[in-house]
């Protein structure tokens, strides 16, 4: 009898022109959390899609409890007891919690085609009881929070009597409180003997929840370590193949004249009386708990949401920003939190995305100058070190870090003097994060002012000259870099006054 519930040996997967996975390896014990990490494009998702039956492998072997299996489809994988919870949930929003759990497998009244609702609701409650939640089984999924939707996905996996559950970036959109609840849930599943593969870019989570960690790089298996015997620095070195001397390569520049100032900004029900200034040579942070109003402030400055109160000043003069077009004309750009739905047109090429916000500068006699467009795009691909086989590659096929660089290229082409980065490194691996930070340094060096919104306090502390903290729609305080630490930020974020901090 094998000690492993799952063994993946020498998995190979090729796509046209790309060797996506080269002799991939992973083993999983019952009741174990096995973390799978690597930079974007390392092959993690491809390896897991093979396991989930979403794509066929070219060669290799998969064993379940010691027995070789050939997984032919996602449905077959579920029948074998393998469930994958993707970062983008696979739920029907207008159906209830119970209907989503048993979708396609609803219990029937005898041999009739009619659903036995009482049995389905009872069974759904029983499964939800296993994950220690009293979520209303009749509640439509579109009325559930992100954390509750994740619970529904886990409950659906348990309804298949899954022995292996794969979680792909499960913490990406969760608050700290929700993340703690997820970890408690995972610990409960471990006690039930369920093996879990946990994919995350947040290395601190490995040490919180993981038993073993496997690292992939450039499609290849690098190694597997016991979490108790490895350091964060060791994992980073395995991921990137080199030492990262400084995860936060902050450079310091002389603070120049004021460029942007906001006074008394407010939107009813979102935030109130927000005032601050941003100077040349400065990278300023804006943080706080989820729901504090940070993104709403950014959207208001960018003209995506209409202000109810306050004034925006640029170079000391008042400006009117009622739309994103106004903001772009004034030299203000916003790199949104969700680059895939708000920052990029995924089906368009790198070239088209790069020039999209400023096509007017490429128009000659009513037509876009394609030669000039290619020239501009190639310049930004070179300057920002965007890894793409061609500028005609669609944005959806790039890694997260390179997608973020394309968004940045788009705003640089508009000539922005003020850039607002909303969660700039969310879903990006540690190596790509350092590249983004270095690009921020270059922008500040070249006179661009940056306002960075982030939930990652080490990132805020590592990269910002000043830090603004929001609490329930208001600015709770401002901390200089030298005076800031995680405890002081969290105390402000939870409502303490600056004097108490």
N, C-alpha and C positions, 0 to 999 in steps of 0.2 A: 504493500500500500504506500503510495507516494505521500511525502510530507506536504506536498503542494496541492492546492485546489486548482491552480493554473500554472502551466508552463508554456512559455513562448520561446522557441529556440530557432536561431538563424533565420529570422523572418526577412524576406527580401520583397520590396515593392518598387517597381519602376513606373514612371510616367514618361510620356514622350520627351526625351532629352534630359530627363532628371532621374537620378537614383535616389528616391525619397527615403527609403529605409534599406540599410545594408547590414544584414546579419543582426537584426534587432533581437534583444534578449530581455525577458522579464519573467520572474516567478512570483507567485503569491501564495501565502499560507492562509489557512482558515483563521478568521479573527484578527487579521493583520491589516494595518494601513500602510500601503506601499506607495510612497511618493515618487512621481515621475516628473523630472525637471529637465530643462534644457532651454537654450535660446530659441526665439522664434525661428521656425524653419528647421529645427533640429530633428524632426521626424516623430515627435510624441503623438500628435493627433493622428497621423497616418497609421502608426502602429496600433493605436486604439481603435481606429475605424476598421482595421483588419480584424481585430478581436470582436468588434460589434457586428461584423458581417456586412458593413456598409460598402467595403471594397474588397476584392479578392487579393490574396497574396500571390506573388509569383513563385515563391518557394519558401520552405521552412516547415516547422511543425508546431502544432498547438495541442496540448494535452490538458484534459480536465480530470482531476483526481487520478492521474496516471494513465488515463485512456486517451489515445489519439482521436481527434475530432477534425472534421472538415466543415467549417462554418460557411454556409451558402447564402445567408441573408440575415438582416436584422431580426426578422421573426424567428428564424432558426436559432440565432444566438439567445434570444429570450427563452425559447423552449429548452435550451441547454442550461439555463440559469445564469446567463450573462446579461446585464443591463447597463446601458450607458446613459448618463445624465449630461447632456450637452450644456454649454454655457448659455446658448439660446434655447430655452425650454421648448419641448415638443408637446405642448398642451393646446387643447381647443378652448379658447377664451370664453365662449358663451355657453359652454357646458358646465355642469356642476362638478364639484370635487369628486364625488362618487362616480359620475359618468366618465371622467377623465381616467380614474384609476382602472376602470373595467371596460374602457372603450374597445369595442369589437368583441368583447367576451362577456357581455351582460347576461346575468342569469335569467332564464325564461320561465314562464308559467307552464310547467309541464312540457308538452310537445308543441305548444302554440308559439307564434312569433312574438308574443307580447312579453315585455320586460317585467320581471318580478322585482318591483321597486323596493319592497320591504326587505327582501333578501340582499339586494345590492347595497342598500343603505346600512344594513346590519354588518355585512362583510367589510364595507369600507370603514365603518367605525372600529371594527376589530383590528384592521390593519393599521389605522392611524393610532390606535392604542399601543401598538408595538413601538411606535416612534414617539410615544408619550406626548400626544397632542390631542386636544379636544376640538379641533377644527370642524366647523359645521359642514357635514358631507353634502348638504343641499346648496351650499354657497357657490355662485358662479365663479369660475377661476379668475375672470377679469376683475373681480372685486377683492381678490386676495393680494396681499403684499408679495414682494419678490421672495421673501423668506418663506411665506406660506406656500407659494407656488413650488418652491424647491422641495418642501415637505411632500407635496402632492407627487412630484416626480419620484421621490424616494419611496413613497407608499406604492406607487405604480410598479416600481422595481420589485418591491417585496411581494406584490400580488402574483408575480411570476415565480415565486419561491427562489429568487436569485441567490446564488452562492457567491457571485462576483458582481460588484457594482463599481463602475468607473465614474468618477466625478471630475468633469473638466472645468477648471477655474470656478469652483462653486462659491468662492468668497468674493468674486470680482465686484458685485453690486450690493454686498451686505454691509450693514452698520456693525459697529463693534458688538453691540448687544445681540444682534442676529447671528453674528459669527460665533459668539460664545454658545448660543443655543445650537448652532449647527455642530460644533465640536462635541457638545454633550450628546447630541443625537448619534454622532459617529461612534462615540465611546460605547453607547448602548448597543449599536449594531455589532461592534466588535465582540461584546459579551455574548451575542447570539451566534457567534461563529462565522459571520459574514466577512469575506475578504474584500477589501476596498483598494482601488487604485486611485490616487489623489493627485491630480495635475494642478500645479499652481506656480505662479511667478513670484509669489511672496515667500521668500525663503524662511522667514521667521515662523511660518505655519508648519513647516517641516518639523521643527523642533518642538512644536506645541502638540502635534497630533500624530506624527509619523513614527513608524517602527523601523522601516528600512527606506532607503532612497536610491533610485536608479537614475543615472545621468546619461543623456544622449547629446551628441554634438554632430552636426552635419550629416544626420541620418544614421550615424553609427552608435552602437552601444559603447559607452566609455567605462562604466563600472557600477557596482552596487555596494552600498555601505550600510552598516547598522547606524541608525541616527545617533545612538548613544556614544558612538566611537568616532564621529566626524565633526569638524568645525564648519562654520559658515564659509570661512575663507577657502577650505578644501573643496566645498561644493562649487563655489564660484570658479575656482581654478579648473575644475573638471568641466564645467559648462563652457567656459570661453577659451580654454587652452592657453591661458596666459594669466599672469598676476594682474589684478586690478588694484593698483597702489592706493587709489582713492576713489571710493564709490561716489563721492560728491566733490567733483573737481572745481570747487568754487574759486573764482578769481575776483579780486577786489579792484574797483575803479573809483576814481574821485567822483563824488556826487556833484552833479552840475545843476543847471537851472531847472526850475519846475516846468514840466511839460503838460501833465494832466492833473486837473484838480476837480473833485466832485464835492458839492456842498448840499447837505440836507436831502439826499436822494431818498425817495420812498415810492413804493407801490403797495396799495392797500392789500393787506392779507399776506404780504410776502416779506417786506423789510421796511425799516423806517429810519429816517434821520442818519443816513450813512454819509460820512464826510472823510476824505483823505486826499493826499496829493502824491504824485509820482514824479520822480526827478530823473533827469538824464544820468546815465551811468548806474542805474539802480534796478535791482531785481527784488520786487516786494512780494511777500507771501500773503495770502488770504486763506484762513483756515477756520475750522469750527466743526461741530458735529453735523452729520447729515440732517438736512432740513433747517439749518440755521439761516439760510438765505444767500449763501455764497454765489451759487450759479445764477440766481435771480438777479443779483447785483451786476454780474458780468453781462447778462443778457440785456439789462436795462442800459448799460453804458454803450453796448453795441447796437441798440435800437431795435432789438428783437422783441422786447416788451416795452409798452409805453409807460413812461414815468407819470406818476400822479403828483410828485413834488420834487423840488430840488433843481439844481443847475449844474451843467458840465462846462468846464473851462479847458481850453487848449491854448498853451502859450500865453496864459493870462487873460484871454478873451473868451466871453461866453459863446457857446456853440449850441445849435439845435440838432438833436439826433432823434429822429422819429422813425427811422428805419435802418436796416443794415446798410442800405445804399448810402445813406447820410454818413454813417460811421466810416465806411470805406473811403468816401470822398474826403473825410477829415483826417484820414491816416490811422484809423483804429481797426484792428483785426481781432477776431476771436477764434481760437482753436478749441472747438467744442469738446465736451466731455465724451460724447459718443461720436467718434470720428467716422464710424462705418455708416451711420444713418444721417448725420448732420454735417460732417466735414468733407465727405467724399461722395462722388457718384461711382459706386463700386464697379458698375459695368462699363465705365468709360476708362480710357487709357491714362497712363501717367501724364502724357502730353496734354490731353484734354483737361484733366483735373488741375494741372499746374497753371494753366492760363485762364481757367474758367471765370475767375472773379475780376479779370481785367482784360477781357477780349477787345475792348474798345481801343486799347493801345496797339493792337495788332491789325486793326482794320485798315486796308488800303483800297480806296475806290469801291467801298461797299462790300469788299471781300476780305476774309482773314488771310493775312500773309503767312502761308504755311511754312515757308522757309524761315522766316523770322521766328515763328512759333517753335519750330524744331530747335533753333539756335538758343532761344530762351530756356526751353526745357532741358536741353543738354547741359547748359551752364549750371542750372540748379541741381541736376542729377550729380554733376561733378562736385559743385561746391558743398552740397549737403551729404555727399557720399551715399546716395540712394542706390541700393543694390537691386537692380532690375536688368533682365537680359536685353531689354529694348524699351524705348520710351513709348512703344505701342502696347506694352504689356498692360492688361487691365488691372486696376487698383486692387480688386478683390483677390488677386493672386500674389500680392506682396505680403510680407510678414508685417506684424503690428507696428514694429519700429519704423519700417520703411514707409508704411502707410502714413504714419505721423509726420515723417519727413516730407512727404508729398503735400500734406495739408500745410505744413510750414512754408514750402516753396510757393504754394498758391498765394499765401498772404504776403510773402516777401516781394512777389511780383507786383503787388498793388502799391508797393512803396510805403507800407505801414511804418509809423513811428512809435505807435503804442500797440503792443501785442498782449492779449489776455490768453493765458494758457489755462484751460480748465481740465484738471487731472491729466497732465501731459504724459505721464508714464503708466497710466492704468493699462494692465494687460500686456506690458512690454517687459522683456527679460532684462536681467541685470546689465548685460553687456550693452544692449541698445539704450538702456537708461543713461549710461555714462556718455554715450554719443550725443543724446538729446541735451544733456546738461552742458556739454562742451559747446554745442551749437548755441545754447542760451548765452553762454559767456561771450561767444563771438558777436552775437547780436547786440548785447549790452556794450561791448567794446566799440561797436560801430554806431552807437548812438540811439539804439532802439530801447525804449523803456518796456519792462516786462512786469505784468501782474500775474503771479502764478497762484492758482487755486489748487489746493491739494489736501487730501485726507491723510496722507502719509507724513506723519510728523518728522521722522528722520530726514525725509526729503526737504521739508520746509526748513528745518534747522540747518541742514547741510548746504542749502543753496541760496537762502534769502538774506538780504541786507536788513530788512525790517519785516515784522510779522504782524498783520492785523488779525484779530480773533473775533469771530461773530458768535452771538448767542441769541437764539430765538428772534432773528430778524434785526438785530441791532449790533453795532460794534461794541464789544465788551472791553476792548483795550488794544494797545499797540505795544509791542516789545521790540527793543533793539536786539540785534543779533547777539551781542555780548551778554545780554540779560536773559535770553530765552533758553528754556529747556522744556522737556515734554511735560513735566509736572505743572509748570506755570501756565503753559498753553491750555492744558486740560482743565485747570481750575477756572480759567477765564471762559473756556468753551462751555462749562457747566454752570456758569452764572455768577461766580465770585467776582467781586469788584477788583479793580486794579490795585487799589490800596491794600486789600486783604492779601492779594498775591505777593 
